[in-house]
Amino acid sequence: MVLAQLKEQKAVKRKMDKFSNQLKIAFASQYTFALKAQNFHWNVEGSDFYQLHKLFEDIYSEVYGSIDDFAENIRKIKSYTPASLYRFSTLTNIDDEVEILTPQQMVEQLLADAEKMQEIMKVLFVESEANREYGLSDFIAGRQDAFAKHAWFLRATSKA
Ligand SMILES: [Fe+2]
């Protein structure tokens, strides 16, 4: 009986460890995404400069606006929040951009990244529900929806 309880506790802990690790990956990915949108906000050039400069600003502002809540949600499940550029670079699923791209490349790349972020949030939501972290599920659903909106704006812009 005691052994069965111990096994059960270990299984729950393993499940939670996996979930908190996925949450950290999503957090680092989101941070990288926001930085990239800011990179494009700063470095975009061309005849559509102002429109794209503003679009990228709207996107990074929204994403940065959720960073603190995201970090605190990681703490709520008793895990520590990664908070260094080194940790972000080892955890992120979003590739860094070091070249200066054309406006079209910027829009297309950020669109692909926004779609990837939606997929990351979908996986995270299922894990959150499995761990019965319903408040966190709600937050994650909100993030998925926000990235869906960013993807829509970028998709519509890419057709111009
Ligand atoms: Fe600015």
Backbone and ligand atoms as CSV (ligand in chain L), in Angstrom:
chain,resi,resn,atom,element,x,y,z
A,1,MET,N,N,0.832,-1.209,0.000
A,1,MET,CA,C,0.000,0.000,0.000
A,1,MET,C,C,0.866,1.259,0.000
A,2,VAL,N,N,1.827,1.319,0.941
A,2,VAL,CA,C,2.733,2.468,1.022
A,2,VAL,C,C,3.556,2.573,-0.268
A,3,LEU,N,N,3.985,1.411,-0.743
A,3,LEU,CA,C,4.789,1.371,-1.971
A,3,LEU,C,C,3.992,1.914,-3.164
A,4,ALA,N,N,2.733,1.526,-3.232
A,4,ALA,CA,C,1.859,1.984,-4.319
A,4,ALA,C,C,1.700,3.510,-4.267
A,5,GLN,N,N,1.567,4.032,-3.024
A,5,GLN,CA,C,1.420,5.489,-2.859
A,5,GLN,C,C,2.695,6.218,-3.293
A,6,LEU,N,N,3.838,5.641,-2.917
A,6,LEU,CA,C,5.118,6.241,-3.289
A,6,LEU,C,C,5.287,6.273,-4.807
A,7,LYS,N,N,4.918,5.154,-5.448
A,7,LYS,CA,C,5.003,5.069,-6.911
A,7,LYS,C,C,4.114,6.114,-7.568
A,8,GLU,N,N,2.942,6.268,-7.013
A,8,GLU,CA,C,1.962,7.236,-7.531
A,8,GLU,C,C,2.529,8.657,-7.399
A,9,GLN,N,N,3.109,8.957,-6.213
A,9,GLN,CA,C,3.682,10.293,-5.982
A,9,GLN,C,C,4.819,10.578,-6.965
A,10,LYS,N,N,5.651,9.552,-7.202
A,10,LYS,CA,C,6.776,9.727,-8.138
A,10,LYS,C,C,6.264,9.989,-9.547
A,11,ALA,N,N,5.209,9.269,-9.935
A,11,ALA,CA,C,4.634,9.442,-11.282
A,11,ALA,C,C,4.078,10.849,-11.447
A,12,VAL,N,N,3.411,11.346,-10.395
A,12,VAL,CA,C,2.842,12.705,-10.437
A,12,VAL,C,C,3.971,13.724,-10.550
A,13,LYS,N,N,5.066,13.507,-9.800
A,13,LYS,CA,C,6.201,14.435,-9.822
A,13,LYS,C,C,6.861,14.456,-11.212
A,14,ARG,N,N,7.013,13.262,-11.806
A,14,ARG,CA,C,7.620,13.180,-13.142
A,14,ARG,C,C,6.779,13.942,-14.171
A,15,LYS,N,N,5.469,13.779,-14.063
A,15,LYS,CA,C,4.536,14.443,-14.975
A,15,LYS,C,C,4.643,15.970,-14.825
A,16,MET,N,N,4.744,16.388,-13.557
A,16,MET,CA,C,4.830,17.823,-13.264
A,16,MET,C,C,6.177,18.389,-13.734
A,17,ASP,N,N,7.252,17.614,-13.564
A,17,ASP,CA,C,8.583,18.060,-14.022
A,17,ASP,C,C,8.581,18.259,-15.535
A,18,LYS,N,N,7.950,17.319,-16.232
A,18,LYS,CA,C,7.871,17.403,-17.696
A,18,LYS,C,C,7.094,18.665,-18.083
A,19,PHE,N,N,5.997,18.885,-17.376
A,19,PHE,CA,C,5.152,20.048,-17.668
A,19,PHE,C,C,5.890,21.356,-17.391
A,20,SER,N,N,6.578,21.445,-16.252
A,20,SER,CA,C,7.273,22.700,-15.942
A,20,SER,C,C,8.401,22.962,-16.939
A,21,ASN,N,N,9.024,21.882,-17.430
A,21,ASN,CA,C,10.070,22.048,-18.439
A,21,ASN,C,C,9.481,22.575,-19.755
A,22,GLN,N,N,8.323,22.047,-20.134
A,22,GLN,CA,C,7.657,22.527,-21.350
A,22,GLN,C,C,7.240,23.989,-21.203
A,23,LEU,N,N,6.833,24.331,-19.994
A,23,LEU,CA,C,6.431,25.710,-19.714
A,23,LEU,C,C,7.629,26.662,-19.854
A,24,LYS,N,N,8.789,26.226,-19.383
A,24,LYS,CA,C,10.009,27.043,-19.492
A,24,LYS,C,C,10.417,27.221,-20.953
A,25,ILE,N,N,10.269,26.155,-21.730
A,25,ILE,CA,C,10.595,26.228,-23.162
A,25,ILE,C,C,9.664,27.238,-23.851
A,26,ALA,N,N,8.373,27.169,-23.518
A,26,ALA,CA,C,7.398,28.095,-24.108
A,26,ALA,C,C,7.707,29.531,-23.689
A,27,PHE,N,N,8.111,29.720,-22.432
A,27,PHE,CA,C,8.443,31.053,-21.910
A,27,PHE,C,C,9.658,31.628,-22.652
A,28,ALA,N,N,10.708,30.816,-22.782
A,28,ALA,CA,C,11.921,31.262,-23.488
A,28,ALA,C,C,11.603,31.529,-24.962
A,29,SER,N,N,10.754,30.705,-25.548
A,29,SER,CA,C,10.371,30.890,-26.956
A,29,SER,C,C,9.625,32.199,-27.127
A,30,GLN,N,N,8.732,32.478,-26.188
A,30,GLN,CA,C,7.960,33.711,-26.266
A,30,GLN,C,C,8.869,34.934,-26.106
A,31,TYR,N,N,9.862,34.833,-25.222
A,31,TYR,CA,C,10.800,35.935,-25.022
A,31,TYR,C,C,11.591,36.191,-26.314
A,32,THR,N,N,12.037,35.108,-26.945
A,32,THR,CA,C,12.801,35.219,-28.195
A,32,THR,C,C,11.932,35.817,-29.296
A,33,PHE,N,N,10.669,35.395,-29.323
A,33,PHE,CA,C,9.721,35.925,-30.309
A,33,PHE,C,C,9.572,37.441,-30.136
A,34,ALA,N,N,9.387,37.891,-28.897
A,34,ALA,CA,C,9.212,39.325,-28.622
A,34,ALA,C,C,10.458,40.114,-29.032
A,35,LEU,N,N,11.630,39.562,-28.716
A,35,LEU,CA,C,12.887,40.233,-29.075
A,35,LEU,C,C,13.005,40.352,-30.597
A,36,LYS,N,N,12.601,39.280,-31.302
A,36,LYS,CA,C,12.696,39.318,-32.765
A,36,LYS,C,C,11.753,40.372,-33.347
A,37,ALA,N,N,10.527,40.463,-32.802
A,37,ALA,CA,C,9.581,41.477,-33.276
A,37,ALA,C,C,10.155,42.874,-33.028
A,38,GLN,N,N,10.872,43.042,-31.893
A,38,GLN,CA,C,11.485,44.336,-31.590
A,38,GLN,C,C,12.669,44.611,-32.527
A,39,ASN,N,N,13.439,43.581,-32.808
A,39,ASN,CA,C,14.537,43.670,-33.779
A,39,ASN,C,C,13.983,44.204,-35.115
A,40,PHE,N,N,12.884,43.609,-35.581
A,40,PHE,CA,C,12.293,44.015,-36.865
A,40,PHE,C,C,11.708,45.437,-36.773
A,41,HIS,N,N,11.140,45.779,-35.642
A,41,HIS,CA,C,10.621,47.140,-35.408
A,41,HIS,C,C,11.751,48.168,-35.583
A,42,TRP,N,N,12.910,47.839,-35.041
A,42,TRP,CA,C,14.047,48.767,-35.130
A,42,TRP,C,C,14.657,48.818,-36.531
A,43,ASN,N,N,14.767,47.669,-37.170
A,43,ASN,CA,C,15.610,47.582,-38.376
A,43,ASN,C,C,14.878,47.560,-39.705
A,44,VAL,N,N,13.545,47.558,-39.690
A,44,VAL,CA,C,12.811,47.526,-40.960
A,44,VAL,C,C,13.060,48.819,-41.754
A,45,GLU,N,N,13.133,48.663,-43.079
A,45,GLU,CA,C,13.330,49.808,-43.977
A,45,GLU,C,C,12.434,49.630,-45.206
A,46,GLY,N,N,12.239,50.701,-45.966
A,46,GLY,CA,C,11.504,50.588,-47.229
A,46,GLY,C,C,10.255,51.442,-47.248
A,47,SER,N,N,9.507,51.338,-48.367
A,47,SER,CA,C,8.335,52.215,-48.567
A,47,SER,C,C,7.218,51.949,-47.559
A,48,ASP,N,N,7.182,50.743,-46.987
A,48,ASP,CA,C,6.157,50.421,-45.975
A,48,ASP,C,C,6.703,50.586,-44.550
A,49,PHE,N,N,7.803,51.346,-44.449
A,49,PHE,CA,C,8.486,51.452,-43.152
A,49,PHE,C,C,7.533,51.721,-41.983
A,50,TYR,N,N,6.756,52.798,-42.083
A,50,TYR,CA,C,5.999,53.190,-40.892
A,50,TYR,C,C,4.958,52.144,-40.501
A,51,GLN,N,N,4.264,51.608,-41.496
A,51,GLN,CA,C,3.227,50.602,-41.241
A,51,GLN,C,C,3.827,49.359,-40.542
A,52,LEU,N,N,4.981,48.909,-41.051
A,52,LEU,CA,C,5.601,47.700,-40.465
A,52,LEU,C,C,6.242,48.001,-39.108
A,53,HIS,N,N,6.884,49.185,-39.014
A,53,HIS,CA,C,7.488,49.623,-37.751
A,53,HIS,C,C,6.419,49.586,-36.645
A,54,LYS,N,N,5.218,50.062,-36.983
A,54,LYS,CA,C,4.095,50.111,-36.025
A,54,LYS,C,C,3.536,48.702,-35.758
A,55,LEU,N,N,3.383,47.907,-36.790
A,55,LEU,CA,C,2.862,46.543,-36.629
A,55,LEU,C,C,3.781,45.738,-35.695
A,56,PHE,N,N,5.101,45.797,-35.954
A,56,PHE,CA,C,6.042,45.039,-35.110
A,56,PHE,C,C,6.002,45.545,-33.664
A,57,GLU,N,N,5.828,46.856,-33.505
A,57,GLU,CA,C,5.736,47.417,-32.150
A,57,GLU,C,C,4.491,46.884,-31.423
A,58,ASP,N,N,3.357,46.879,-32.124
A,58,ASP,CA,C,2.118,46.375,-31.505
A,58,ASP,C,C,2.309,44.925,-31.046
A,59,ILE,N,N,2.991,44.149,-31.889
A,59,ILE,CA,C,3.185,42.731,-31.562
A,59,ILE,C,C,4.116,42.564,-30.359
A,60,TYR,N,N,5.306,43.205,-30.397
A,60,TYR,CA,C,6.218,42.971,-29.263
A,60,TYR,C,C,5.665,43.550,-27.961
A,61,SER,N,N,4.890,44.645,-28.070
A,61,SER,CA,C,4.314,45.228,-26.846
A,61,SER,C,C,3.319,44.265,-26.206
A,62,GLU,N,N,2.490,43.649,-27.036
A,62,GLU,CA,C,1.507,42.695,-26.501
A,62,GLU,C,C,2.220,41.510,-25.855
A,63,VAL,N,N,3.237,40.985,-26.542
A,63,VAL,CA,C,3.927,39.786,-26.029
A,63,VAL,C,C,4.707,40.124,-24.746
A,64,TYR,N,N,5.459,41.229,-24.762
A,64,TYR,CA,C,6.186,41.619,-23.543
A,64,TYR,C,C,5.215,41.835,-22.373
A,65,GLY,N,N,4.020,42.338,-22.718
A,65,GLY,CA,C,3.009,42.609,-21.689
A,65,GLY,C,C,2.568,41.370,-20.928
A,66,SER,N,N,2.789,40.198,-21.499
A,66,SER,CA,C,2.374,38.957,-20.821
A,66,SER,C,C,3.549,38.217,-20.185
A,67,ILE,N,N,4.761,38.746,-20.362
A,67,ILE,CA,C,5.975,38.066,-19.878
A,67,ILE,C,C,5.971,37.898,-18.347
A,68,ASP,N,N,5.599,38.962,-17.639
A,68,ASP,CA,C,5.645,38.896,-16.176
A,68,ASP,C,C,4.649,37.863,-15.632
A,69,ASP,N,N,3.430,37.874,-16.175
A,69,ASP,CA,C,2.430,36.883,-15.760
A,69,ASP,C,C,2.912,35.469,-16.070
A,70,PHE,N,N,3.533,35.325,-17.225
A,70,PHE,CA,C,4.041,34.014,-17.648
A,70,PHE,C,C,5.083,33.518,-16.636
A,71,ALA,N,N,6.030,34.398,-16.308
A,71,ALA,CA,C,7.089,34.046,-15.350
A,71,ALA,C,C,6.490,33.664,-13.997
A,72,GLU,N,N,5.489,34.421,-13.566
A,72,GLU,CA,C,4.896,34.158,-12.250
A,72,GLU,C,C,4.070,32.870,-12.245
A,73,ASN,N,N,3.526,32.523,-13.409
A,73,ASN,CA,C,2.820,31.239,-13.518
A,73,ASN,C,C,3.772,30.053,-13.347
A,74,ILE,N,N,5.016,30.227,-13.793
A,74,ILE,CA,C,6.015,29.168,-13.598
A,74,ILE,C,C,6.327,29.024,-12.103
A,75,ARG,N,N,6.399,30.157,-11.411
A,75,ARG,CA,C,6.643,30.130,-9.959
A,75,ARG,C,C,5.465,29.506,-9.199
A,76,LYS,N,N,4.243,29.743,-9.727
A,76,LYS,CA,C,3.057,29.202,-9.052
A,76,LYS,C,C,3.054,27.688,-9.025
A,77,ILE,N,N,3.675,27.058,-10.029
A,77,ILE,CA,C,3.727,25.590,-9.995
A,77,ILE,C,C,5.044,25.105,-9.350
A,78,LYS,N,N,5.603,25.978,-8.508
A,78,LYS,CA,C,6.753,25.646,-7.652
A,78,LYS,C,C,8.048,25.399,-8.425
A,79,SER,N,N,8.149,26.011,-9.612
A,79,SER,CA,C,9.380,25.871,-10.380
A,79,SER,C,C,10.041,27.245,-10.485
A,80,TYR,N,N,11.332,27.257,-10.810
A,80,TYR,CA,C,12.015,28.539,-10.965
A,80,TYR,C,C,11.941,29.003,-12.416
A,81,THR,N,N,11.856,30.315,-12.589
A,81,THR,CA,C,11.717,30.909,-13.915
A,81,THR,C,C,13.084,31.175,-14.541
A,82,PRO,N,N,13.332,30.664,-15.740
A,82,PRO,CA,C,14.594,31.005,-16.399
A,82,PRO,C,C,14.607,32.505,-16.684
A,83,ALA,N,N,15.735,33.152,-16.433
A,83,ALA,CA,C,15.754,34.615,-16.562
A,83,ALA,C,C,17.121,35.130,-16.980
A,84,SER,N,N,17.763,34.412,-17.894
A,84,SER,CA,C,19.035,34.917,-18.410
A,84,SER,C,C,19.083,34.644,-19.912
A,85,LEU,N,N,19.844,35.467,-20.631
A,85,LEU,CA,C,19.927,35.291,-22.088
A,85,LEU,C,C,20.501,33.919,-22.423
A,86,TYR,N,N,21.440,33.462,-21.588
A,86,TYR,CA,C,22.018,32.135,-21.835
A,86,TYR,C,C,20.950,31.042,-21.724
A,87,ARG,N,N,20.161,31.098,-20.653
A,87,ARG,CA,C,19.103,30.083,-20.456
A,87,ARG,C,C,18.060,30.163,-21.569
A,88,PHE,N,N,17.685,31.400,-21.930
A,88,PHE,CA,C,16.705,31.545,-23.013
A,88,PHE,C,C,17.241,30.906,-24.299
A,89,SER,N,N,18.533,31.140,-24.582
A,89,SER,CA,C,19.097,30.630,-25.840
A,89,SER,C,C,19.165,29.102,-25.857
A,90,THR,N,N,19.300,28.492,-24.682
A,90,THR,CA,C,19.354,27.017,-24.658
A,90,THR,C,C,17.950,26.402,-24.641
A,91,LEU,N,N,16.951,27.150,-24.198
A,91,LEU,CA,C,15.596,26.604,-24.088
A,91,LEU,C,C,14.707,26.899,-25.300
A,92,THR,N,N,14.945,28.020,-25.978
A,92,THR,CA,C,13.977,28.499,-26.976
A,92,THR,C,C,13.780,27.569,-28.172
A,93,ASN,N,N,12.548,27.572,-28.662
A,93,ASN,CA,C,12.220,26.855,-29.898
A,93,ASN,C,C,12.088,27.813,-31.076
A,94,ILE,N,N,12.287,29.091,-30.805
A,94,ILE,CA,C,12.227,30.107,-31.863
A,94,ILE,C,C,13.666,30.513,-32.198
A,95,ASP,N,N,14.015,30.433,-33.491
A,95,ASP,CA,C,15.389,30.766,-33.899
A,95,ASP,C,C,15.643,32.264,-33.801
A,96,ASP,N,N,16.833,32.589,-33.352
A,96,ASP,CA,C,17.289,33.968,-33.285
A,96,ASP,C,C,17.555,34.469,-34.709
A,97,GLU,N,N,17.477,35.793,-34.915
A,97,GLU,CA,C,17.803,36.338,-36.239
A,97,GLU,C,C,18.921,37.359,-36.088
A,98,VAL,N,N,20.043,37.114,-36.781
A,98,VAL,CA,C,21.181,38.032,-36.653
A,98,VAL,C,C,21.421,38.835,-37.936
A,99,GLU,N,N,20.773,38.438,-39.023
A,99,GLU,CA,C,20.919,39.168,-40.293
A,99,GLU,C,C,19.860,40.278,-40.380
A,100,ILE,N,N,20.109,41.248,-41.255
A,100,ILE,CA,C,19.089,42.260,-41.546
A,100,ILE,C,C,18.294,41.766,-42.756
A,101,LEU,N,N,17.006,41.515,-42.539
A,101,LEU,CA,C,16.157,40.929,-43.581
A,101,LEU,C,C,15.424,42.014,-44.373
A,102,THR,N,N,14.854,41.599,-45.515
A,102,THR,CA,C,13.972,42.509,-46.259
A,102,THR,C,C,12.647,42.579,-45.498
A,103,PRO,N,N,11.833,43.628,-45.747
A,103,PRO,CA,C,10.537,43.715,-45.051
A,103,PRO,C,C,9.686,42.463,-45.250
A,104,GLN,N,N,9.644,41.944,-46.476
A,104,GLN,CA,C,8.842,40.748,-46.760
A,104,GLN,C,C,9.347,39.540,-45.964
A,105,GLN,N,N,10.665,39.383,-45.899
A,105,GLN,CA,C,11.247,38.268,-45.119
A,105,GLN,C,C,10.907,38.409,-43.640
A,106,MET,N,N,10.950,39.649,-43.137
A,106,MET,CA,C,10.623,39.878,-41.718
A,106,MET,C,C,9.196,39.429,-41.422
A,107,VAL,N,N,8.262,39.856,-42.274
A,107,VAL,CA,C,6.843,39.515,-42.069
A,107,VAL,C,C,6.659,37.999,-42.159
A,108,GLU,N,N,7.261,37.385,-43.176
A,108,GLU,CA,C,7.090,35.937,-43.361
A,108,GLU,C,C,7.706,35.141,-42.213
A,109,GLN,N,N,8.886,35.587,-41.758
A,109,GLN,CA,C,9.541,34.850,-40.671
A,109,GLN,C,C,8.764,34.973,-39.362
A,110,LEU,N,N,8.297,36.187,-39.070
A,110,LEU,CA,C,7.549,36.376,-37.821
A,110,LEU,C,C,6.201,35.659,-37.880
A,111,LEU,N,N,5.624,35.562,-39.084
A,111,LEU,CA,C,4.377,34.805,-39.267
A,111,LEU,C,C,4.621,33.323,-38.943
A,112,ALA,N,N,5.688,32.764,-39.507
A,112,ALA,CA,C,6.006,31.350,-39.234
A,112,ALA,C,C,6.232,31.144,-37.734
A,113,ASP,N,N,6.895,32.099,-37.097
A,113,ASP,CA,C,7.159,32.000,-35.656
A,113,ASP,C,C,5.864,32.107,-34.836
A,114,ALA,N,N,4.960,32.988,-35.260
A,114,ALA,CA,C,3.680,33.148,-34.537
A,114,ALA,C,C,2.866,31.854,-34.646
A,115,GLU,N,N,2.927,31.221,-35.817
A,115,GLU,CA,C,2.208,29.945,-35.995
A,115,GLU,C,C,2.841,28.859,-35.117
A,116,LYS,N,N,4.174,28.888,-35.020
A,116,LYS,CA,C,4.877,27.927,-34.160
A,116,LYS,C,C,4.502,28.141,-32.702
A,117,MET,N,N,4.408,29.416,-32.302
A,117,MET,CA,C,4.021,29.732,-30.919
A,117,MET,C,C,2.607,29.223,-30.608
A,118,GLN,N,N,1.712,29.303,-31.586
A,118,GLN,CA,C,0.357,28.762,-31.387
A,118,GLN,C,C,0.425,27.263,-31.128
A,119,GLU,N,N,1.265,26.563,-31.904
A,119,GLU,CA,C,1.392,25.103,-31.737
A,119,GLU,C,C,1.977,24.766,-30.362
A,120,ILE,N,N,2.969,25.553,-29.942
A,120,ILE,CA,C,3.578,25.346,-28.620
A,120,ILE,C,C,2.512,25.499,-27.534
A,121,MET,N,N,1.655,26.529,-27.678
A,121,MET,CA,C,0.607,26.777,-26.681
A,121,MET,C,C,-0.445,25.673,-26.685
A,122,LYS,N,N,-0.737,25.109,-27.865
A,122,LYS,CA,C,-1.722,24.016,-27.936
A,122,LYS,C,C,-1.232,22.804,-27.145
A,123,VAL,N,N,0.033,22.451,-27.332
A,123,VAL,CA,C,0.623,21.313,-26.615
A,123,VAL,C,C,0.623,21.582,-25.109
A,124,LEU,N,N,0.998,22.807,-24.763
A,124,LEU,CA,C,1.069,23.206,-23.353
A,124,LEU,C,C,-0.307,23.159,-22.685
A,125,PHE,N,N,-1.337,23.550,-23.427
A,125,PHE,CA,C,-2.698,23.539,-22.884
A,125,PHE,C,C,-3.115,22.117,-22.508
A,126,VAL,N,N,-2.836,21.175,-23.391
A,126,VAL,CA,C,-3.201,19.772,-23.139
A,126,VAL,C,C,-2.474,19.263,-21.883
A,127,GLU,N,N,-1.182,19.618,-21.770
A,127,GLU,CA,C,-0.398,19.212,-20.594
A,127,GLU,C,C,-0.944,19.851,-19.310
A,128,SER,N,N,-1.337,21.109,-19.439
A,128,SER,CA,C,-1.852,21.836,-18.284
A,128,SER,C,C,-3.154,21.198,-17.787
A,129,GLU,N,N,-4.013,20.837,-18.725
A,129,GLU,CA,C,-5.275,20.173,-18.365
A,129,GLU,C,C,-4.983,18.815,-17.716
A,130,ALA,N,N,-4.016,18.088,-18.276
A,130,ALA,CA,C,-3.667,16.763,-17.739
A,130,ALA,C,C,-3.162,16.872,-16.301
A,131,ASN,N,N,-2.511,18.018,-15.988
A,131,ASN,CA,C,-2.016,18.248,-14.630
A,131,ASN,C,C,-3.046,18.967,-13.756
A,132,ARG,N,N,-4.227,19.188,-14.304
A,132,ARG,CA,C,-5.348,19.848,-13.618
A,132,ARG,C,C,-4.980,21.236,-13.093
A,133,GLU,N,N,-4.132,21.938,-13.890
A,133,GLU,CA,C,-3.774,23.328,-13.568
A,133,GLU,C,C,-4.688,24.245,-14.386
A,134,TYR,N,N,-5.943,24.331,-13.973
A,134,TYR,CA,C,-6.952,24.979,-14.807
A,134,TYR,C,C,-6.763,26.490,-14.964
A,135,GLY,N,N,-6.273,27.140,-13.919
A,135,GLY,CA,C,-6.001,28.583,-14.027
A,135,GLY,C,C,-4.914,28.841,-15.059
A,136,LEU,N,N,-3.907,27.983,-15.042
A,136,LEU,CA,C,-2.797,28.084,-15.993
A,136,LEU,C,C,-3.288,27.787,-17.410
A,137,SER,N,N,-4.200,26.817,-17.527
A,137,SER,CA,C,-4.788,26.504,-18.846
A,137,SER,C,C,-5.432,27.750,-19.433
A,138,ASP,N,N,-6.116,28.485,-18.577
A,138,ASP,CA,C,-6.794,29.700,-19.001
A,138,ASP,C,C,-5.780,30.713,-19.553
A,139,PHE,N,N,-4.670,30.884,-18.830
A,139,PHE,CA,C,-3.616,31.801,-19.276
A,139,PHE,C,C,-3.037,31.340,-20.619
A,140,ILE,N,N,-2.773,30.045,-20.723
A,140,ILE,CA,C,-2.175,29.486,-21.949
A,140,ILE,C,C,-3.138,29.654,-23.138
A,141,ALA,N,N,-4.432,29.430,-22.882
A,141,ALA,CA,C,-5.433,29.622,-23.946
A,141,ALA,C,C,-5.406,31.069,-24.437
A,142,GLY,N,N,-5.229,31.996,-23.504
A,142,GLY,CA,C,-5.133,33.415,-23.870
A,142,GLY,C,C,-3.914,33.692,-24.736
A,143,ARG,N,N,-2.803,33.030,-24.411
A,143,ARG,CA,C,-1.572,33.216,-25.197
A,143,ARG,C,C,-1.748,32.630,-26.607
A,144,GLN,N,N,-2.402,31.484,-26.683
A,144,GLN,CA,C,-2.642,30.877,-28.003
A,144,GLN,C,C,-3.464,31.845,-28.861
A,145,ASP,N,N,-4.483,32.402,-28.247
A,145,ASP,CA,C,-5.363,33.321,-28.958
A,145,ASP,C,C,-4.599,34.578,-29.401
A,146,ALA,N,N,-3.731,35.093,-28.529
A,146,ALA,CA,C,-2.943,36.288,-28.874
A,146,ALA,C,C,-2.029,36.004,-30.068
A,147,PHE,N,N,-1.395,34.832,-30.073
A,147,PHE,CA,C,-0.511,34.493,-31.202
A,147,PHE,C,C,-1.320,34.246,-32.476
A,148,ALA,N,N,-2.557,33.761,-32.334
A,148,ALA,CA,C,-3.427,33.585,-33.503
A,148,ALA,C,C,-3.712,34.955,-34.136
A,149,LYS,N,N,-3.918,35.957,-33.282
A,149,LYS,CA,C,-4.181,37.309,-33.788
A,149,LYS,C,C,-2.933,37.895,-34.457
A,150,HIS,N,N,-1.766,37.707,-33.826
A,150,HIS,CA,C,-0.521,38.201,-34.447
A,150,HIS,C,C,-0.321,37.527,-35.805
A,151,ALA,N,N,-0.581,36.220,-35.866
A,151,ALA,CA,C,-0.410,35.478,-37.123
A,151,ALA,C,C,-1.366,36.020,-38.187
A,152,TRP,N,N,-2.581,36.304,-37.790
A,152,TRP,CA,C,-3.573,36.860,-38.737
A,152,TRP,C,C,-3.057,38.188,-39.309
A,153,PHE,N,N,-2.621,39.119,-38.443
A,153,PHE,CA,C,-2.139,40.427,-38.900
A,153,PHE,C,C,-0.946,40.271,-39.850
A,154,LEU,N,N,-0.046,39.351,-39.502
A,154,LEU,CA,C,1.160,39.154,-40.319
A,154,LEU,C,C,0.799,38.475,-41.646
A,155,ARG,N,N,-0.144,37.519,-41.604
A,155,ARG,CA,C,-0.582,36.821,-42.815
A,155,ARG,C,C,-1.239,37.809,-43.773
A,156,ALA,N,N,-2.108,38.655,-43.233
A,156,ALA,CA,C,-2.803,39.650,-44.063
A,156,ALA,C,C,-1.796,40.637,-44.658
A,157,THR,N,N,-0.767,41.014,-43.858
A,157,THR,CA,C,0.271,41.947,-44.338
A,157,THR,C,C,1.142,41.302,-45.416
A,158,SER,N,N,1.414,40.014,-45.280
A,158,SER,CA,C,2.314,39.326,-46.218
A,158,SER,C,C,1.700,39.253,-47.618
A,159,LYS,N,N,0.373,39.431,-47.714
A,159,LYS,CA,C,-0.298,39.369,-49.031
A,159,LYS,C,C,-0.287,40.713,-49.757
A,160,ALA,N,N,0.178,41.760,-49.068
A,160,ALA,CA,C,0.146,43.103,-49.672
A,160,ALA,C,C,1.089,43.192,-50.879
L,1,LIG,FE,FE,10.221,52.084,-30.848
